[in-house]
Amino acid sequence: MASRWAGHREGDGPAPEYADGVPEPAFALAVLRALGAGVLTLDSAGRITSVNPWAEQLLGRPARDMVGHDAHDLLHRHADGSPVPRERCALRNPLSGTPAEEGSEEYFGRADGTTVPIIWASTPLVREGRQDGLVLVFHDFSLHRSATEEIEARTAALEAFTTQLHLVAEISTVLVPTERTSVTLRRLLRLLVPELGQWAAADLHQDRSEVLERVAVRSSTHPHRTGRLRGPVTSLPGPARAALNRLVNGDRPVPLSADEVLGDPHHPLAATHRVLFERLGGHSAVVVPLRTRQRSYGTLTVAREGDHPAHSEAEIALLADIGRRIGLVLDNARLYREQQNVAVTMQRQLLTPLPQVDHVRMAARYRPAESAMEVGGDWYDAFLLSDGVMALVIGDVVGHDLQAAAHMAEVRNMLRALAWDHREPPSVIMRRLDEAVTNTSDAPMATLVFARIEGPEGGPWQFHWVNAGHPPPLVIAPDGATRFLEAGHGPLIGMSATLRLGLDWPDASEELPPESILLLYTDGLVESRDRPIDAGMAKLRHHAGVLARRLEEESIDVFCDELLVRIEPRGDDAALLALRLPAAGVGAPGDASPPPPPQSPHSEATPDRAAPGSRRQEPEVLDPTHADPEE
């Protein structure tokens, strides 16, 4: 039967018949020709008896050159074209009575001498209950292989891309400029090593100077060697500095090999990178400029060592993107520092240096709002009046932003001028201030306490004050007893004259005990979103009493600092002003007792400004903002 298939073609007359006289279906040959796979039929001896057109096409052989030949000897090959031993031929197994076979690790030889990988299946050909050869169906497996390989390649690329996305997401989180630059870069290197290299280093120019500092180094293989590599980089000679400047001012990363740096002392990067390769090893690196369009900040170096290959183009592109992100973060940090410096300068210009008055000791503290630009509407003030009396002020203009700070300056300066020009009780000064703010300023309402400290040197001392809607002053006795001064309350500044209410501020007076502490403060010290003002005032009273009992020979500055630590003001800005009186008789005529410790030179105000009306017109002032921000 198989031989009759091999010679029959359409147009050759009637289709052949089976031995029982039943005509062979005419569509059988059409199916074989249109099957989409190669089909061979073999007789019981393994000779080819039929070939369909797909097999002719796949093998590049016409049917007439295959029919009658032993299929194994003619076609079965290794991948390199060498013959396959007959005993290892799995395609012939059905001729031995085994059931159907299939596989995908075989090759057929083409007429041009090349081989084609095949995926195949063979099954016995049974005729009238006896085996009469086999049918072999096969496909070009290279098509399937290429598709599979492409899928695997795409999957691997997608996995690599996903890994890079995760890395970039982590890097973006690390690069949020909430910490010092050196800390941020050290955290970044933990992500880059060993993900993109076995060691990495970050070098930055300090304050736009030529000084290059290695602020972060990390190594996965030699972590104990990185500490000594941080710090200022050796002074660069002129040519090396010029070459480095060209690199950091460029837009693309620079691939670098260890042989270049170690073998050529005149290499542009030898002065900066030789020591890295000597101490940390490695065969290659990528040097990435850290810059924005306006400014260069330094370089990031990521190196490979051991069996790890040099960075691919895709990895270099990723490092370039990371470098741009770092440059933007450094630029934002610089802009933030500049804005912060402007805000701090403005704040310190608005704050007051404290006067040094006889044996009285004072201290003041200011804490800006957490969400504001370092300034707000709270202020303190202390100055000598024209009649020699010391004035104290604590106040709060509505708001805690730059606008509130500007309005605060207006109110503060009006009060200073009125208090200096008019020797009148505090209540009259408040009425004049209310009218002035209402009619000459757009400042909103404000709360404040205005007071006069009167008395001869050595005491006793009288405290005269008015309170315009502000938290009451606190008096702390040497034994820790505390009491709020609730008298003298009147309306907020900007309310009475605006609404034409005709309200007034009653004068209040209290004698202050020797060695006592008078504390003026704003509501930011005692009130927050999670703490009502009553609870905050109770907490203030408790801790102030405890600290006063422990104060002994400590300064009033220590008292203020410890009080802030215990109270932990948060949310709104807060200011406090503390005054500590000497013991009775100290400083009086004829007194021989030693004076109390000198007043602290620390001031949060601008250091080159003298305290208004101070007996020491040029007091020594320590500048708290000149410390190194990286320490």
C-alpha positions, 0 to 999 in steps of 0.5 A: 500500500505504501508503495502505491502512495509514493507513485500516485499524483493527482491527474494520474487516473483513478485513485488506487484501491485497497486489497478488499476493493474499497477505493482509497479516499481521494482526499488522503493525498490532499491532506498529506500535501496540506498537513503543514508538516513533513511526512515520510512513510517507510516500509518494514525495511526502513526504506522511504515509500512516500514523501509529502511536499512539506518534507520535500521543502523542509529537506530541500530534496525532491521525492524522487531522490528519497523514495526507495532509499534507507531513511536512516542512512539518507537523512539521520545526522548529528548537529554537525552533519556526521552520521548517527549510528544505526543502533542509536536511531530512535526514529526506527523503533516502531519497526521493531514493534514498539509503540509510537515514539516522539522527540526533539533532539534529532537532526535531518540532513538537507541536500545542501549538506546543512542540518535541520533540527526536528521535532518528530513523531513516528507510529507503526503503519498497520495493514490488515492486522500486521505491521507494514512499516511506519509513518514519520511526521516532523517539523523544523524545530529551529522555528520552535527553538528560536521562538522559545529562545526569544521568549526566554531572552525577553523574559530574562530582559524583563526580569533584569528590567524589573530588577533595575526598576526596583533598584531605581525605586530604592535609590529614589527613596534614599535620595530624598534630601532629608539628611546630610549629603554625606549620609545620603550618599553612604546610604546610596552606595549600600544599594549600588554595591554589590548590585552594580559593582564590587566597590563604589566611591563618591567625590564632591567639591566642597563649597564650589571650590577646587577641593575634592573630598571623598565623602563615601566609599563602600566595598563588598570584598574589602570593607575594612579598607574603606574608612581610610579612603574617605576625606580630602583627595590629594591636591591635584596637579594642574593637568590632572585638575583640568582633565577632571574638570572636563570629565565632571563637566561632561554629560556622559559616564567615562569607562575606566580600566585599572591598567590605564590608571595603574600603568600610566601616572599621567592618566587624567584620573590617576591622581584620584583613582589610583589609590582606589584600585590599589586598595580595593582591587578591580579591573574596570570602573565607570566614572559618572559625573554628578551635575545639573545644567547649572552646576557640577558637584563631583563624580560617582565611581562604580567598579567591577572586580574578579570574574564580574564582567565590565559594565554593559552599555545598559548598565552604564546608561543606568548609572548615568541616570543615577548620576543625574538623579544624584545631581538633582538631589545635590542641587535641591539640597543646595537650594534648600540650604540657601533658602534656609540661610535666608530664613535663618538670617531673617529670623536672627535679625528679628530676634533680640540680643539680651542686655546685660543688666547689673546682676540680673541674668537672662536667657531666651530660646526660639524654636521655629515651627516644624513645617515652616521656613525657620521663621514665625510670628513668635518673638521675645524682647528685652531692652532698657527704657529711657528712664533706666527701667528694663522692659520685657516682652513676649508676643505672638502674631497670628501665623507662622510663616514669612508674612507672620514674621514681617507682621511681628517685626512691625508690632515689635518695633511699634511697641519698642518705640512707644515704650521708649518715648512714653514713660507711662504705665504698661496699660497706656502703652498697650492702648497706644499700641492697639490703636497704632497697629489698627490704623497704621499696619495690616498686621493681624491680631497679636497676643503679648505680655509687656512688663517693666522690671523696677527696683534698685540694685540689690532689690526688692524688684517689682514686676509691672505688666499687662497681658493682651490675651497671652498665656500668663507669666510663671514665677518659680521660687528657689524652693521650686514653688510655682504660680502663674500670674493671672492678673492684668488680662485684656483683649488681643492687640488689634481687637479693641480699636478695630471693633471700637469696643473701648476695652482696656488693659488693667495694670498688674503688679507683683513683687518678685522674690530674690533668686526667683525665676520669671518665665515668659513664653508663647503658646507653642511651648505648652499647646500642640495638636495632641496636647491641650493648653491646660495639660501643657501648662501643668506640665510646664509648671511641674518641670520648671519647679523640678529644674529650679530646685536642681539649678543651684550654681547652673546658669539660667541657660541650662534651665531653658535648655533642660526645660525645652528637652522635657517639654518637647514643643512641636508643631507651632513655633515657640519662644521663651524668655527667662529672667533670674534675680540675684540674692537679696542685697547682691549688687547693692552699695557696699555689697562685697559678695561675689556676683552670680556667674556671668550671663551666657554669651550665647544668642540666637540673634545676629552676633554682630548686634549689640543688645539695645540699652545694654550696659555692655554695648558690645557683648561677646556673642557666640554664633550658633549657625557657623558650625560645620553643617556636615558634623 
